[in-house]
Amino acid sequence: MSTPPETSRTKRGFGRYAVALIPLIVFAGIAATAAKMLYDQDVHGKDISEIPSALIGTRAPALNLAPLEGTNLPALTDSAIKGKLTLVNVFASWCIPCREEHPILKELAKDGRLNVVAINYKDKNDNALRFLGELGNPFAAIGVDPKGQAAIDWGVYGIPESYLVAPDGTILYKRVGPFDEVSLKEGLFSAMEKALAKPAS
């Protein structure tokens, strides 16, 4: 039994409307997500740049990175962070936010309770040396990650990125993007205080 022409046209017309509504529905979903993030930021003071990491509360990935030649600093290996409260910073000379964050890292390195080390991400040796020569070197050890494999292991989203690692090797805190006053006070310093208050096992 054939479908009457009017019914067939009605079905085709409805199908076109349904297809046309898909982008509108997708856009509404994105807008609702963005609105919630802004609401959380404005009303609850939530820092939307604090991206959760599945690694927090787990053992830090193994470190066995070659040193940045020309710095006279040790390589970044497990022994460079073992038994110390450590901030692992991922940086590169071509990263503009890394340059903006660098003075903060220099200040953090003055805190005797904190061991500050770095993964130099997909960088050229000479450029990294120039970067540190220009801005100063806050790091106790630097490991080079020319192909980004270590960054994958650590779950890096984008640089700069920093991880606070407990003396027992547990990741306590993660910061995506450069540190600022709020992320230092409410994020890093808070995590450090909790770690330092915890009795050594």
Beta strands, then each sheet from edge to edge (+ up, - down):
strand 1: 64-65
strand 2: 76-77
strand 3: 86-91
strand 4: 115-121
strand 5: 142-145
strand 6: 161-165
strand 7: 171-176
sheet 1: 1+ 2-
sheet 2: 5+ 4+ 3+ 6- 7+
end
